[in-house]
Structure formats: C-alpha cells, structure tokens
Amino acid sequence: MIRINLLGQAKPKTSRRQVDTGAALPVLFIGAGLVFGCLILGYLYYSWQRQLNDENARIKQLQAQKTDLEQIKVQVESFEKQKQVLQQRVSTIEQLQRDRTGGQELLDQIANTVARTENLWLTSMVKKGNNLAIEGAASSINGVANFVTALKRSGYFQKVEIRESKQDEKSKDVQTYTFQMTAEIAPPTQAPAPAARPAAKPANAPAQPAPSAPAPAKKG
C-alpha cells in the first residue's frame, strides 16, 4: 500500500544507539581462550588416548608371547624328561652289554686262579658293578692265602681283602676253613701305542759313496 505525506513535513530520522565495544573485548578474549584451551585439551586427550591404546595393544602382544613361551617351556620340560629316561635306558643297556661281554672273561680268570690253588673251591660269587663278593672253602688256611695271592698277581683284580676266615665246625671228619672276601675288578689297561717306524728313504736320494779301501802299506 502506498502512503502519501500530505503535510509536507520531513520524517524525522531515527538516531542509532552506539554500542560500547570496551566491555565486549574481555568477553571475546575469554571466549577465544576457552576455545583455545578446549582445542589443547582435546589434542592432549587424543594423544594420551592414542598412547594408551598403543600400550594396551603392546600388553596384549606380550601376554600372547608369554602364553607361547609357557607352552614352549612345558614342551622343553617334557623333552628333558624324555631325554633323561632315554639316557637312563642307554646307560642300562651299556652296563648290561659290559656285564655280558666281561662275564666270560671274569669266569675264566676265577677258574684259572682256583685251578692254580690246591684244595680250594668256591661256594658263592656275586658281582655288583666292579665289586665282587666271593665265598668258599679250603682245606687249609694257607690255601686261602695262596688264593688271595693268585688273585692279586692275575692283574685282573685289585683291592683283594679277606672279610672272614674261620674253621668249619660242622665238618668234623675233614679239616675245612671257610672264607669270605671281596675284590674289585681292575679297569682294562690300554695297549701301548706302536713305536714309530723310521721314515722311508726317498727314492731319488743320492747314494752314499762306499768306504774306500785302505791304502797298501809302503815297503821299507
């Protein structure tokens, strides 16, 4: 709708109210400080949260490695137990092998020693490792002493000791002495190394000159 001013008077101008900018500046600074502080706090929170996530991931990884190492430890302990059992079996087999191979030689040595001693016989012989327990009887105490001497001289036994030697009271018709002794099987001695042969003479070596005959004596 169009309005017409019939009075011809100019419309008064409205005066603008001036704003006081001095009071608004502190508010702006405070607001800007709050925004800047929020940004800094947000950045720090983000950084710390990221570090925390990294540490948590590292902890999970270490825990997984710990679980794997514990399983490996259990396997190693199981292998060690199996190794000990196998070593014990191998040692037992080797000991049985040594006893089997040395048994015939031991019997031969004992038989030869008894055969060289008159009026002596054995009633018991027990072998435990390298130790030997012997029981027997003889017609005289000298026969027992000769048997001990023969064992020592054989070189197959060492530390021969008489534990007990007494007259058998049960045998009244014949005088008999019973004895108990121990001996230790001597370790096998190693054969000496063969002597070194002289070095062969090289084929192209110059022949040594034969010794010259003595000059004939001059006649006077």
Buried (B, 14 or more C-beta within 10 A) or exposed (E): EEEEEEEEEEEEEEEEEEEEEEEEEEEEEEEEEEEEEEEEEEEEEEEEEEEEEEEEEEEEEEEEEEEEEEEEEEEEEEEEEEEEEEEEEEEEEEEEEEEEEBEEEBEEBBEEBBEBBEEBEBEEBEBEEBEBBBBBBBBBBEBBBBBBBBBBEBEBBBEBEBEEBEEEEEEEEEEBBBBBBBBBBEEEEEEEEEEEEEEEEEEEEEEEEEEEEEEEEEEE
